[in-house]
Amino acid sequence: MTTDNINMSPHGRTKLGVLLHRSEPNVSLTATQDATTSSQDRRSNVSVPSPSMSPLSSPANYFMSPFNPMSPFSKSPWSFSLLNPRTGDGIVPNGLIGSLVREEGHVYSLASSGSLLYTGSDSRNIRVWKDLTEFSGFKSSSGLVKAIVVCGERVFTGHQDGKIRVWKYLDSKKKAHKRVGSLPTTRDFIKCAMNPGNYVEIRRHRNVPWIKHYDVVSCLSLDEQHGLLYSGSWDKTLRVWRLSDSRCLESVAAHDDAVNAVVVGFDGLVFTGSADGSVKVWRRELVGKDTKHMMVYMLLNQDSAVTSVAVNVTDVVVYAGSSDGLVNFWDRQKQALGHGGVLRGHKQAVLCLASAGRLLFSGSADKSICVWRREADGFHSCLNVLTGHSGPVKCLAVQEAEDEGGGGREWVVYSGSLDKSVKLWRVAEQP
């Protein structure tokens, strides 16, 4: 068997591990390819500023004010640099606020909750930031932290070892987070493992209990209304967890390749994106006496891997980024979702998406972040291209900025990159 055959899936598509070099820190190699590789053969109905000429690029002559806040760990590998966040008229409406830089490692996951920002990397530490200073941190027994979601006082983290760990925020004075369990719980796993009928075949001559992911947990999404947590994995499955008792309710064989994205959407729908090139729509339905997730329909089926999915719940729009650098979107047309178009703003793979208000943010292996705004007629315009990272942009988190009396909505955007940094941006919906 040739190397090319080994690197291909049964469907003739490049495997996710080959696409992103499996270990993923090597994704940066993609971003160092010849920048002259052009996407001029793509036609778009939007005008996209050149990343190299972006007005939001961080100027080299900006005044830097580095300081190293105290860390709960004796030797914090992080440092913070602040770029002028204010002008004479107040806070800069669009631009780079500052950077959190780690001396080694890559940033894979972000989550914001109130005034706290959680960062996960290929170390065993999850760092917690408050008001741009290091607030706290906690360690896991596993390495790579691929996904983070926050639900009240609990924090859920997805790891490379296939586990989902659960942490609880104790109190603001001690700044402490304590591990309170994992998914599945040890008791449930042992109970499941004792029944031979609970085993599924994952490869030839290897069976495992269905209750646990056996490959990287790549994505997490919360349905707080129904008290559910969804987890997607490179083991091609989607799992559904009940938050009240940490019980695994269901394991869904969702895709033919790694699940890269899962997002709880509108109307009780759940969206998944996979390296098999598809985007699927799921709904909980009553099957006999049990409630199960059934696939409603498939939005996309292409050769390029789907790397990220985001949902605008207010306008009922679904976005999917893929390894070909494109962002497809669907909106409500009559009683169903219809394909609305394609956003062309990146030269390399789109690795992450985040939706906020009328805006969509897309982070890419080309080191840039495109800011898109959905207009009333459904047309998307590219407002800006945020540049400043020196490596692929792997994750994004967005929260609404405090109202400074400017009249329009503004957002604080956190971007994590394989250049070992987290950057903070301020973006206005109205340019």
C-alpha positions, 0 to 999 in steps of 0.5 A: 500500500502506498503512502498516498493510499494510507493518507486517504479516507475510504471516501477518497478524501484526505484524512483530517490528520494528514490535512492538519498534520494530526498533531496540529502544531504543524499547521503553521507550516501551511501558513508559511507557504508562498504568500503569492499563492493567489485566490484571484480565480475566486469571485466574490461579491465583497471587497476584501482588504489586503491583510498586508495593508489592513488598517488594523495591523499592529504598527511596529511603532506602537508604545508597548507596556509589558508587565508580568502579573503574579500567577498562581503558578510559581513560574508563569510562562505568560506575559501581557503587552498592552497597545494604546487602547484609548485616544483623546476621544475614548476607546479606539472603536476598531483595533488591537488592544493587546496580546497575551504571549506564552513562551512555548506552546500553542493556544487551541481553545478559548472561552469567555464568561463575564469578566473571565477568559479561559485559555487552553493550550498544549500544556496541562494548564488552563489559565484564567484571565480577568481584566487582562491580568492573570487571575487564576489557573488549574492543571489537568492530568492530560495535555492538549486542551482542545475545547472549553465551555462554561456553564455557570460555576462549572467549566468543561474542558475537552482533551486529547485523551478523549476525556471531558473534565469538569471543574468548579469555580469555588470563590472569587477570594481564593480564585480557585477552580477545583476538579469535580469530576469527568465525563463519563463518571468513573461509576458510569464507565465501570457499570457500562464496561461490565456489560458485554453488550455495551461494547462497540467495535472501533477498529479490527480486534478492538472493542470499547464501551460506547459511553466514552470517546476513544479519540480527541474531544475536539469540540463542545457545545452547551444547550443550557435550556435543556440542560445538555452538553454535546461533545464531538470527537475525532472518533467520528461520534457525537455524544449527548450528556445530561448536566444534572447527573453527568450521565451520557444519554446517547452516542451518535455515529454522526460522520464518516470522519472526525467531528470538528465542530458541534453547535447548538442552534435554533428551533431545537436543532444541533449542527455538526461539521466533519472532516468528511466534508459534510455539515449535518443537522440533528433534532431530538425526537421521541423514538419509542420510549426514548429520546434520540437525535435523528439527522434532519438533513445534510446542508453540505457534502463536499471534498474539503474538510469542514473545520468549523461551524457557527450559528447566528440564532437571531437571524437564523443563519448557519456558517461553515468554514472549510479547509479550502478557505471558504465560508458557506452559509445558509439562511431561512428560506420559507420553511427550511434552510437554503444555501445563501452563498459563499464568503471568500476572504481567506487564502488558506483553511478557515480554522474557526468561526464566531458569530456575534450580533450582525457580525461573523468572525473567521480565523484562518491558517493565513494568520488573519481574521476577517470581519463580516457583517450581515446586511438586512438583505442577507448580503455579507460585506467584509468590514475589516481584516484583522492582522497581527498574528504570526501563526494560524488563528486556531480559536475565537471568543467574542463578548459584547463590549461595555457601552461607551456612549458611542451609540453602536454595538461593539465587541471584544474579540479574543483570538488564539493562535499557534504563534503562542499568543492570545490577542484582544481586539475591539470591533464595532458593528458600524465602521 
